Amino acid sequence: MTTLAPPPTPVQDGRHRAATPPVSRARRLFLGAPEDPRWARPALWAILLLATVLYAWNLSSITGNTFYDAAVYSGTKSWKAFFFGALDSGSFITVDKPPFALWVMGLSARAFGYGTWQLMLPMAAVGVGSVGLLYRLVKRDFGVVAGTIAALVLTLTPITVAINRDTNPDPILVFLMLLGAAALLKAVRTGKLMPLVWSAVAVGFAFNTKMMQAYVVLPAFFLVYLWATNLSLGRRVRNLAVGTVALVVSSAWWMVIVDLIPASSRPYIGGSTDNTVWDLVIGYNGFGRIFGAGSSVGSAGNGASFGGSSGLYRMFNDIMGGQISWLIPFAAIALVGGLVLRGRAPRTDARRAALMLWGGWFVLHFLTFSLAEGTFHPYYVTAMAPGIAALAGAGGVMLYKAFRDDSAARWGWVLPVAVAASTVWAVVLLQRVSGSGTVYTVAEVVAALGGALAVTGLLVGRFMKRQKLIGFAALAAIVALLAGPAAYSVSAATTASTNGTNPTAGPSTGGGMGGMGGGGGQRPSGSAPSGTGSSASSGGQSMGQPPTGTGSTGTGSTGTESGSSSGSGSSSSSESQSGRTAGGMGGGQVSSAMITYLKKHQDGATWLVAVATDQTASSIILESGQPVISMGGWSGSDNAMTLAKLKSLVKSGKLHYIVVSSDGGQGTNTEIATWVKKHGTAVSAYSGLYRLDASDVS
């Protein structure tokens, strides 16, 4: 079989080691390859250490997303809840995502005990792992300098720092997608089938982390393999067919198993309209995210945007700009320039194939996130960060070498233009947060002066043919372009009040939730989600140790991963105080006193209480350590609880207490609320709380 040989190792700038005999794998790991510059491996370890500090700083203070935290806790109490990704250990309803990320955190919690650092440890680890993996991928095709720059850019991407300090599933999603990219590039280089199969398996597990978002990169994967692999067209198509089968199997196995189990023997599938995972895939977590609630396949509430209005400018607006867009101008120019520079290379050229992969990764994510009209959160774009980082490293080095090459005179303007474009944009972004703190002022000065010196040095150095000046100018450019992201990243790593359900980096810039499809309004606040109580918001008791039944909990609704229709922290608070939730059920404040009362009078029931939404239920689960029923899923609109099911649970003694609001609602929830008020006994000390016993069921 004819294969594509790896490209020759690029000549690196700087001092090299003298030829040495083969070294052990361990020595190579710590000291690097003999042909690498002496600074290469220390630089990599420094970047990995920086990533570790940023992602794990003050780990015990991190609140996390209480929705997923509660599901992980429930999974430590029940293997059934663990497998299905159920919110409660009684397995009444699942979270609205597949469970792979919950499994990773759950295994850590089962091994080391449930608590903040136990849940955060795998998230920080995969974040650092993604940095190291990207370094290796970029270094192989473009050299040490490119790999080092790419790793540093990914480390300092603000939204990546924020989400790697959280319990949302995105860090695991990114790591699995990078594993898929690594295997794909190996398949392209070698022409072998198995790396392609392993690439498909990695993306399949990414699908079981966050469903359709994992597939955003697939068009680039397919195109790169079909274009660049040195096999006959027939064999390329055959291998892709085999890889597609592997992708389908690795993606669908959990979904098929769950949907084949009778609904009476498993939890309700949260977020679905018909209690199937398939509906969740194509609707709530699929086309509903792209087309919003107006789509025939979108589900209710699936149109809340916390990143501003949809459109090509979304990545640059007041909310998103500081999270991800710093190097987008540079990456875009580097992508075009790099592809043009490789224009006459053979079809199987490994560097062009890598540029196509990273360029496709960047462009596909940019378009998907910019134009999506469904639920959109800023932290989604961490999945775009590896593409930007790889292009900054690989494309930047290609432009730099072309800039220094006298034979490539027509490229003399591209690198300075790319640096100038991103420098100007960095200054604009930092001007938006002027006055927010000294660190941002310093970053603005460094970006402006460093960028000006870099562009001037590049042009003067080329005109005067001073290679050292060009080199120093390039270093100045790196400092200037990363000053802003570094300031935001430090903020994300040192701010204790980061919103666990909608984490972002840097200062608040106003703007925010766009309602149905995006728009203006207030940006979600940086406080902990309403309903987590004092312990959750401080990241202490409910996360730092097993639940003990203290603290307080509310019933509000905030902007979260699941796409609640309420947008700002203030609206969440007012919702909680008024005791109103979607669907007409939920009641007023669920206090620590009420939780103590419920535990004292649980009387052997499986579930402590039934409430309206996942958010209220997850908070009580973490406060009490007991299973709690969420009757309506995240937004209260799921049909998880019916009157017949409620009567069955009460009659069997599995449920005694239910919280309903004082006003009505719509559909089944109104029917349940009316029946509970008619047949249940109100607990006068707690507004909205009713007791039901078997004798109350006719």
SULQUINOR-V221453 format. One record per residue. N is the residue number from 1. RES is the residue in three letters. SS is DSSP state (a for helix, b for strand, c for the rest). Layout:
N:RES:SS + N:RES:SS
//
This chain:
1:MET:c + 2:THR:c + 3:THR:c + 4:LEU:c + 5:ALA:c + 6:PRO:c + 7:PRO:c + 8:PRO:c + 9:THR:c + 10:PRO:c + 11:VAL:c + 12:GLN:c + 13:ASP:c + 14:GLY:c + 15:ARG:c + 16:HIS:b + 17:ARG:c + 18:ALA:c + 19:ALA:c + 20:THR:c + 21:PRO:c + 22:PRO:c + 23:VAL:c + 24:SER:c + 25:ARG:a + 26:ALA:a + 27:ARG:a + 28:ARG:a + 29:LEU:a + 30:PHE:a + 31:LEU:a + 32:GLY:c + 33:ALA:c + 34:PRO:c + 35:GLU:c + 36:ASP:c + 37:PRO:b + 38:ARG:a + 39:TRP:a + 40:ALA:a + 41:ARG:a + 42:PRO:a + 43:ALA:a + 44:LEU:a + 45:TRP:a + 46:ALA:a + 47:ILE:a + 48:LEU:a + 49:LEU:a + 50:LEU:a + 51:ALA:a + 52:THR:a + 53:VAL:a + 54:LEU:a + 55:TYR:a + 56:ALA:a + 57:TRP:c + 58:ASN:c + 59:LEU:a + 60:SER:a + 61:SER:a + 62:ILE:c + 63:THR:c + 64:GLY:c + 65:ASN:c + 66:THR:a + 67:PHE:a + 68:TYR:a + 69:ASP:a + 70:ALA:a + 71:ALA:a + 72:VAL:a + 73:TYR:a + 74:SER:a + 75:GLY:a + 76:THR:a + 77:LYS:a + 78:SER:c + 79:TRP:a + 80:LYS:a + 81:ALA:a + 82:PHE:a + 83:PHE:a + 84:PHE:a + 85:GLY:c + 86:ALA:b + 87:LEU:c + 88:ASP:c + 89:SER:c + 90:GLY:c + 91:SER:c + 92:PHE:c + 93:ILE:b + 94:THR:b + 95:VAL:c + 96:ASP:c + 97:LYS:c + 98:PRO:c + 99:PRO:c + 100:PHE:a + 101:ALA:a + 102:LEU:a + 103:TRP:a + 104:VAL:a + 105:MET:a + 106:GLY:a + 107:LEU:a + 108:SER:a + 109:ALA:a + 110:ARG:a + 111:ALA:a + 112:PHE:a + 113:GLY:c + 114:TYR:c + 115:GLY:c + 116:THR:a + 117:TRP:a + 118:GLN:a + 119:LEU:a + 120:MET:a + 121:LEU:a + 122:PRO:a + 123:MET:a + 124:ALA:a + 125:ALA:a + 126:VAL:a + 127:GLY:a + 128:VAL:a + 129:GLY:a + 130:SER:a + 131:VAL:a + 132:GLY:a + 133:LEU:a + 134:LEU:a + 135:TYR:a + 136:ARG:a + 137:LEU:a + 138:VAL:a + 139:LYS:a + 140:ARG:a + 141:ASP:a + 142:PHE:a + 143:GLY:c + 144:VAL:a + 145:VAL:a + 146:ALA:a + 147:GLY:a + 148:THR:a + 149:ILE:a + 150:ALA:a + 151:ALA:a + 152:LEU:a + 153:VAL:a + 154:LEU:a + 155:THR:a + 156:LEU:c + 157:THR:c + 158:PRO:a + 159:ILE:a + 160:THR:a + 161:VAL:a + 162:ALA:a + 163:ILE:a + 164:ASN:c + 165:ARG:c + 166:ASP:c + 167:THR:c + 168:ASN:c + 169:PRO:c + 170:ASP:a + 171:PRO:a + 172:ILE:a + 173:LEU:a + 174:VAL:a + 175:PHE:a + 176:LEU:a + 177:MET:a + 178:LEU:a + 179:LEU:a + 180:GLY:a + 181:ALA:a + 182:ALA:a + 183:ALA:a + 184:LEU:a + 185:LEU:a + 186:LYS:a + 187:ALA:a + 188:VAL:a + 189:ARG:a + 190:THR:a + 191:GLY:c + 192:LYS:c + 193:LEU:a + 194:MET:a + 195:PRO:a + 196:LEU:a + 197:VAL:a + 198:TRP:a + 199:SER:a + 200:ALA:a + 201:VAL:a + 202:ALA:a + 203:VAL:a + 204:GLY:a + 205:PHE:a + 206:ALA:a + 207:PHE:a + 208:ASN:a + 209:THR:a + 210:LYS:a + 211:MET:a + 212:MET:a + 213:GLN:a + 214:ALA:a + 215:TYR:a + 216:VAL:a + 217:VAL:a + 218:LEU:a + 219:PRO:a + 220:ALA:a + 221:PHE:a + 222:PHE:a + 223:LEU:a + 224:VAL:a + 225:TYR:a + 226:LEU:a + 227:TRP:a + 228:ALA:a + 229:THR:c + 230:ASN:c + 231:LEU:c + 232:SER:c + 233:LEU:a + 234:GLY:a + 235:ARG:a + 236:ARG:a + 237:VAL:a + 238:ARG:a + 239:ASN:a + 240:LEU:a + 241:ALA:a + 242:VAL:a + 243:GLY:a + 244:THR:a + 245:VAL:a + 246:ALA:a + 247:LEU:a + 248:VAL:a + 249:VAL:a + 250:SER:a + 251:SER:a + 252:ALA:a + 253:TRP:a + 254:TRP:a + 255:MET:a + 256:VAL:a + 257:ILE:a + 258:VAL:a + 259:ASP:a + 260:LEU:a + 261:ILE:c + 262:PRO:c + 263:ALA:a + 264:SER:a + 265:SER:a + 266:ARG:c + 267:PRO:c + 268:TYR:b + 269:ILE:c + 270:GLY:c + 271:GLY:c + 272:SER:c + 273:THR:c + 274:ASP:c + 275:ASN:c + 276:THR:c + 277:VAL:a + 278:TRP:a + 279:ASP:a + 280:LEU:a + 281:VAL:a + 282:ILE:a + 283:GLY:a + 284:TYR:a + 285:ASN:a + 286:GLY:a + 287:PHE:a + 288:GLY:a + 289:ARG:a + 290:ILE:a + 291:PHE:a + 292:GLY:c + 293:ALA:c + 294:GLY:c + 295:SER:c + 296:SER:c + 297:VAL:c + 298:GLY:c + 299:SER:c + 300:ALA:c + 301:GLY:c + 302:ASN:c + 303:GLY:c + 304:ALA:b + 305:SER:b + 306:PHE:c + 307:GLY:c + 308:GLY:c + 309:SER:c + 310:SER:c + 311:GLY:c + 312:LEU:c + 313:TYR:c + 314:ARG:a + 315:MET:a + 316:PHE:a + 317:ASN:c + 318:ASP:c + 319:ILE:c + 320:MET:c + 321:GLY:a + 322:GLY:a + 323:GLN:a + 324:ILE:a + 325:SER:a + 326:TRP:a + 327:LEU:a + 328:ILE:a + 329:PRO:a + 330:PHE:a + 331:ALA:a + 332:ALA:a + 333:ILE:a + 334:ALA:a + 335:LEU:a + 336:VAL:a + 337:GLY:a + 338:GLY:a + 339:LEU:a + 340:VAL:a + 341:LEU:a + 342:ARG:c + 343:GLY:c + 344:ARG:c + 345:ALA:c + 346:PRO:c + 347:ARG:c + 348:THR:c + 349:ASP:c + 350:ALA:a + 351:ARG:a + 352:ARG:a + 353:ALA:a + 354:ALA:a + 355:LEU:a + 356:MET:a + 357:LEU:a + 358:TRP:a + 359:GLY:a + 360:GLY:a + 361:TRP:a + 362:PHE:a + 363:VAL:a + 364:LEU:a + 365:HIS:a + 366:PHE:a + 367:LEU:a + 368:THR:a + 369:PHE:a + 370:SER:a + 371:LEU:a + 372:ALA:c + 373:GLU:c + 374:GLY:c + 375:THR:c + 376:PHE:b + 377:HIS:c + 378:PRO:a + 379:TYR:a + 380:TYR:a + 381:VAL:a + 382:THR:a + 383:ALA:a + 384:MET:a + 385:ALA:a + 386:PRO:a + 387:GLY:a + 388:ILE:a + 389:ALA:a + 390:ALA:a + 391:LEU:a + 392:ALA:a + 393:GLY:a + 394:ALA:a + 395:GLY:a + 396:GLY:a + 397:VAL:a + 398:MET:a + 399:LEU:a + 400:TYR:a + 401:LYS:a + 402:ALA:a + 403:PHE:a + 404:ARG:a + 405:ASP:c + 406:ASP:a + 407:SER:a + 408:ALA:a + 409:ALA:a + 410:ARG:a + 411:TRP:a + 412:GLY:c + 413:TRP:c + 414:VAL:a + 415:LEU:a + 416:PRO:a + 417:VAL:a + 418:ALA:a + 419:VAL:a + 420:ALA:a + 421:ALA:a + 422:SER:a + 423:THR:a + 424:VAL:a + 425:TRP:a + 426:ALA:a + 427:VAL:a + 428:VAL:a + 429:LEU:a + 430:LEU:a + 431:GLN:a + 432:ARG:a + 433:VAL:c + 434:SER:c + 435:GLY:c + 436:SER:c + 437:GLY:c + 438:THR:a + 439:VAL:a + 440:TYR:a + 441:THR:a + 442:VAL:a + 443:ALA:a + 444:GLU:a + 445:VAL:a + 446:VAL:a + 447:ALA:a + 448:ALA:a + 449:LEU:a + 450:GLY:a + 451:GLY:a + 452:ALA:a + 453:LEU:a + 454:ALA:a + 455:VAL:a + 456:THR:a + 457:GLY:a + 458:LEU:a + 459:LEU:a + 460:VAL:a + 461:GLY:a + 462:ARG:a + 463:PHE:a + 464:MET:a + 465:LYS:c + 466:ARG:c + 467:GLN:a + 468:LYS:a + 469:LEU:a + 470:ILE:a + 471:GLY:a + 472:PHE:a + 473:ALA:a + 474:ALA:a + 475:LEU:a + 476:ALA:a + 477:ALA:a + 478:ILE:a + 479:VAL:a + 480:ALA:a + 481:LEU:a + 482:LEU:a + 483:ALA:a + 484:GLY:a + 485:PRO:a + 486:ALA:a + 487:ALA:a + 488:TYR:a + 489:SER:a + 490:VAL:a + 491:SER:a + 492:ALA:a + 493:ALA:a + 494:THR:a + 495:THR:c + 496:ALA:c + 497:SER:c + 498:THR:c + 499:ASN:c + 500:GLY:c + 501:THR:c + 502:ASN:c + 503:PRO:c + 504:THR:c + 505:ALA:c + 506:GLY:c + 507:PRO:c + 508:SER:c + 509:THR:c + 510:GLY:c + 511:GLY:c + 512:GLY:c + 513:MET:c + 514:GLY:c + 515:GLY:c + 516:MET:b + 517:GLY:c + 518:GLY:c + 519:GLY:c + 520:GLY:c + 521:GLY:c + 522:GLN:c + 523:ARG:c + 524:PRO:c + 525:SER:c + 526:GLY:c + 527:SER:c + 528:ALA:c + 529:PRO:c + 530:SER:c + 531:GLY:c + 532:THR:c + 533:GLY:a + 534:SER:a + 535:SER:a + 536:ALA:a + 537:SER:a + 538:SER:c + 539:GLY:c + 540:GLY:c + 541:GLN:a + 542:SER:a + 543:MET:a + 544:GLY:a + 545:GLN:c + 546:PRO:c + 547:PRO:c + 548:THR:c + 549:GLY:c + 550:THR:c + 551:GLY:c + 552:SER:c + 553:THR:b + 554:GLY:c + 555:THR:c + 556:GLY:c + 557:SER:c + 558:THR:c + 559:GLY:c + 560:THR:c + 561:GLU:c + 562:SER:c + 563:GLY:c + 564:SER:c + 565:SER:c + 566:SER:c + 567:GLY:c + 568:SER:c + 569:GLY:a + 570:SER:a + 571:SER:a + 572:SER:a + 573:SER:a + 574:SER:a + 575:GLU:a + 576:SER:a + 577:GLN:a + 578:SER:a + 579:GLY:c + 580:ARG:c + 581:THR:c + 582:ALA:a + 583:GLY:a + 584:GLY:a + 585:MET:c + 586:GLY:c + 587:GLY:c + 588:GLY:c + 589:GLN:c + 590:VAL:b + 591:SER:c + 592:SER:a + 593:ALA:a + 594:MET:a + 595:ILE:a + 596:THR:a + 597:TYR:a + 598:LEU:a + 599:LYS:a + 600:LYS:a + 601:HIS:c + 602:GLN:c + 603:ASP:c + 604:GLY:c + 605:ALA:c + 606:THR:c + 607:TRP:b + 608:LEU:c + 609:VAL:c + 610:ALA:b + 611:VAL:b + 612:ALA:c + 613:THR:c + 614:ASP:a + 615:GLN:a + 616:THR:a + 617:ALA:a + 618:SER:a + 619:SER:a + 620:ILE:a + 621:ILE:a + 622:LEU:a + 623:GLU:a + 624:SER:a + 625:GLY:c + 626:GLN:c + 627:PRO:c + 628:VAL:c + 629:ILE:b + 630:SER:b + 631:MET:c + 632:GLY:c + 633:GLY:c + 634:TRP:c + 635:SER:c + 636:GLY:c + 637:SER:c + 638:ASP:c + 639:ASN:c + 640:ALA:c + 641:MET:c + 642:THR:c + 643:LEU:a + 644:ALA:a + 645:LYS:a + 646:LEU:a + 647:LYS:a + 648:SER:a + 649:LEU:a + 650:VAL:a + 651:LYS:a + 652:SER:c + 653:GLY:c + 654:LYS:c + 655:LEU:b + 656:HIS:c + 657:TYR:b + 658:ILE:b + 659:VAL:b + 660:VAL:c + 661:SER:c + 662:SER:c + 663:ASP:c + 664:GLY:c + 665:GLY:c + 666:GLN:c + 667:GLY:a + 668:THR:a + 669:ASN:a + 670:THR:a + 671:GLU:a + 672:ILE:a + 673:ALA:a + 674:THR:a + 675:TRP:a + 676:VAL:a + 677:LYS:a + 678:LYS:a + 679:HIS:a + 680:GLY:c + 681:THR:b + 682:ALA:b + 683:VAL:c + 684:SER:c + 685:ALA:c + 686:TYR:c + 687:SER:c + 688:GLY:c + 689:LEU:b + 690:TYR:b + 691:ARG:b + 692:LEU:c + 693:ASP:c + 694:ALA:a + 695:SER:a + 696:ASP:a + 697:VAL:c + 698:SER:c
//
